[in-house]
Amino acid sequence: MTSAPRVDPARSDTDGRPLAVRADGLIKRFRNVTAVDGIDLHVRQGEVVAFLGPNGAGKTTTIDMLLGLSQPDAGTVELFGQSPRSAVSRGLVSAVMQTGGLLGDVTVRDTLRLTASLFAHATSIEEAMARAGIAELATRKVSRCSGGQKQRLRFAMALLSDPGLIVLDEPTTGMDVEGRHSFWQAIHADAARGRTVVFATHYLEEADQYADRIVLVRRGRIAADGTTAEIKALAAGRTVEAEWSTPDLDALRAIPGVEAAETRGTRVVVRSTDSDAVARFLLTSTDARDVTITSQNLEQAFLQLTGEGE
């Protein structure tokens, strides 16, 4: 697995880069509930895309349609220019899901051997274990592996067909901090080779650290789509902090654009859509010092753009 991942010629985006994922107008209903309501998602080959949203936003339903596990009521999906089931059957797409797919009484190596037998052109089992960081677990039974080790085993299984696209659905749920860090190190190292990665996660720091692009979903629709910096910029306002020995919160709240003002220890913290006006007031009309201005972080942007902060 020293060469680039396998891909097929596919449709290109408007800038000429080939697409790994092309989903247009996806709609999926369950009785009276519309889980996905017109999602358009284009992912270029080689991108790492985080698919974020609150519970019930439609993330997992969309991923199921991308993988061919369910059919949309309307809209189309193509992976590398072909249907999801065709792309999966040819080994161009693999997935790492939250649970399932493992036999407890089988060793790690034998699990991979069994999986490899399903592909006409499987890659090296030893290489897959090394890339997933589980080479030392080869002879251990799956039942004796921790939750994080099982997820890395699933990742190794996903690598066996050397796919061009890996889809991860909440892959680190239940892992401890060390397990999550180790898992993402393996994913990040593999993505650096040019593999396309689409992942859904509740851990915003994972998206902030590892994604080239973030897609925020709210109520079955895309609420925002861009780089981490672009998503943060979409959230209105900035935070102004300062050391102020005699803070006048009422005066701060009277400044146009101020949304909130509070004290935290010896510092005053102000959230405002006009940070310049707040800074100007603090520096010219008070004895405040050590004034800092910061943009919203990803969590604050997430809450604003998905409506979770309402």
N, C-alpha and C positions, 0 to 999 in steps of 0.2 A: 504493500500500500504506500509506496513512495511516490507514485504518480498522482495526478489530480483525480478527483472523484469522477465517476462515469456520469455523463450527461448526454442527452440527445439534442439535436438541433430543435429550436423552438421559436415561437413568435418573439419578436423583439418589442421593447418598450419604445416610447416616442424618441428616446435618445439613442436608439440603436442597440442597446444592451439586451441580450437574450433573457427571456423570462423563465424562471423556474415555476412560478405560480401565476396563473391568470384566472381570477374569479370575478365574474361580472353579474351584478344584480341578484345575488343569492338571497333567496327567501325560504324560510323553513317554519312551518306551523305545527303545533301540537294541539289539536282540538281548537279551543278558542284563544290560544296563546301564540303570538308570533314571536318566536325565539330569535330569528334572524330576519331583518327587515330591509333588504336591498343593499347588502354589503358588496362593495367593489374592492378587491385586493389584488394588487400586482406586486410580485416580489422578484427582483432581478437575481440572476444566478450569482452566487457568491455573497449575497447579503445575509446579515444576521438580524432578524426582525423579531421584536417582542410584541406579543399580542396581549394587551392588558385590558382589564375591565372589572367592575365589581361582580359579585356573585349574581348569576342570572342574566348577565349582559349578552350572552350568546357566544362566548369564546369556544367552549367545548363543542357546541353544536356546529359551529363553523369548521372547526378542526375535523370533526367527523365527516363533514361533506368534502373537505379537501382530501381526506384519505379514502374516500369512497365507501365509508362505513354506513353512510346514509345518503339518500338522494335529495337534492333540493326540490322544493315545490315549484320554484321558478329560478331562472338564472343558469349560468354555465360555469364549469370548473375545468381547467386544463392544467396538467403538470408536465412541463417540458413538451408542450404542444400536443398532449394526448390525454385520454380520460384518466382519472385517478386510478381506477382498477388496472388499467393497462400499464401505467407507470409503476404501480406497486408490484404487479406480477413480473415485470421485467427487472425488478431490483433497483429501480432508479430512485425509489422513495422508501424510507424506513421511518419508524416511529418509536418513541420512548414514552410510554403511558405511565399513569400513576401507579397502577397495580396490575396483577394478573400475569399470566404467561410463563410462570416458572414452576418447575417440579422440585419439591423439597428434597426428595431422596436421591437426586442426581447431582453429580459434581459439577462445578463450574465449567471445567473443560468439556465434559460430556454434553452439557447443555448447549455449548457452542457447537460441538460436533453435530448434534441433532439439528440445530438450526441451519448450519452450513449445508447439510444434506438436502435442504429444500431449494437451494440455488444451483443453477447450472454452472455458474462461474463464481464460486465463493472465494473470498480472500483468505489469507492466512489466519488461523485461529490464534496462534501465538502473537501475531502482530495486533490482532483485535484486542486481545487481553492486555497487551502492553499499552496500547493507546488509551484504553479505558482505565488503566491503573489497577488492574486486578491480576497481574501475572502471578503474584505470590499466593493467590487464592485458588489456583487451578485445580487442586485436588480436594478442596473443601466442598462439602455438600451444601447445596443452596439453603437448606433449612438452618444452617449454622452461620449464614451470612447476615450482617446487619442490614438495616433498611437502606443505608447509603451504598453498601456493597452490592445489594440486589439491583439498585438503580444503575450502578456502573456496569453490572452484568447485562442489564437490558441495553445499555448503550453499546457494549461490545457486540451484542447480538445484532443491533441495528447497523453496525459497521461492516458486517460480514459480506453484504452484497455490494459494498463500496458505493453507496447511493450518492446521487448528486444533491438530494434534499433529505434532511432529517427534521422531523416534526416532534416537538417535545410538549406534552400536555402536563403541566404542573409537575415537572420531573423531580423536584426536590422537596415535595410535601412530606413532612414527617422526619426529614433529616435534621441532624444537629448542625451547628455552625461549621464544624470541621468537615463533616460529610458534604455539606453544600459547597464549601470552598473547593474541596478536592474534585467533586463532580464537575464543577464549572471550569476548573483548570483543564480537565480532560476535554470538555466540549470546546473551550476556547482554542486550545492547541489544534484540535482537528479542524475547526472553522477557519483557522489561519491558512489552511491548505487550499481554500477556495470552495469548501462545501457550503451549500445554502442551509441555513438553520432558521426555522420558525418555531418560537416557543411561547407558550402561555404560562404565566406565573403570577402568584400573589405577592411575591417578594420584589418590591420595586427597586431595591438596590441591585438585584440581579440584572434587571432591565437597564438600569442606569450605567452599570459597569460593562456589560457585555454586548448590548445591542447597538447595531449601526443605525437602527431606525425603530421607532415606537409607533404602534397603531393602538389607539385608545378606542374601546367599544363601549357604547352606552345604549341600553335598551334595544339591542339588535342592530344598531347602526354605528358607523364609524364617527366618533366625535372629534378626533384629531389624528393626524398622520404626519410624522416628521422625525428629524433627529432629536436626540435628548435635549439639546440646546433649544431647538425650535419649539418643542413641546413646553418646555419651561417658560419660554418667552410668550407663549399664548395665554398663560395664566396672568390675569391682570394684577398689577401692583408689585411693589418691592417692599422689603423690610428695612427700616432705618433703626439703628441702635446707637445709643450714646450714654456716656457717664454723665449724670445730672444729679447734683446733690439735693436740689429742691424741685423735683419734677412737678409740672402743672399739666396734668392729664387733660383737664377741660380745655386749656388753651391749645393743646395739640389736636384734640378732637374737633376743634372749631376750624382747623385749617382745611380748605377744600381738598377733597380726594382722600382724606384720612378715613380708613375703615375700622381701625382698632388701635388702641393705645393702652399700654399696661407697663407696670414696673416688674422687673425681675432682679431681685437683690438691689444692687446700686445702679443698675442700668434701666433705661427706659427703652421700650420696644414699640415701634410704630409700624403698622402695615398701611400702605397708601398707594394710590394710583399716581400720585405726583410726589415722588421721593425728593425731588429737587426743592420743592416748596417747604417740605418738612426740614430738610437739612439747612436750608437758608434761615429758617426761623430759629433753629437750635443754635446756629453759629453766630447769628447777628443779634438775637434778642434775649439770649439766655447765657448762663455760664457753663453750658454743656460742653463736653470735650470728648475726644476719642469717638468721633462720629463715623459710623460705617454704614454702607448701603449694599444690600445683597438682593439678588433675584430670588424668585420663588424656587424651592427645591422641587424634585419630581413628585414627591408625595403631595405637596400643596397643589401642584398643577393637576395631578390625578384627581384630587378631591373636587377641584373647581370644574374641570372639564367633563367629568363623568356625573356631576351632580351629587356626589356623595357628601359634599360639604353643606348641602342645603338643609 
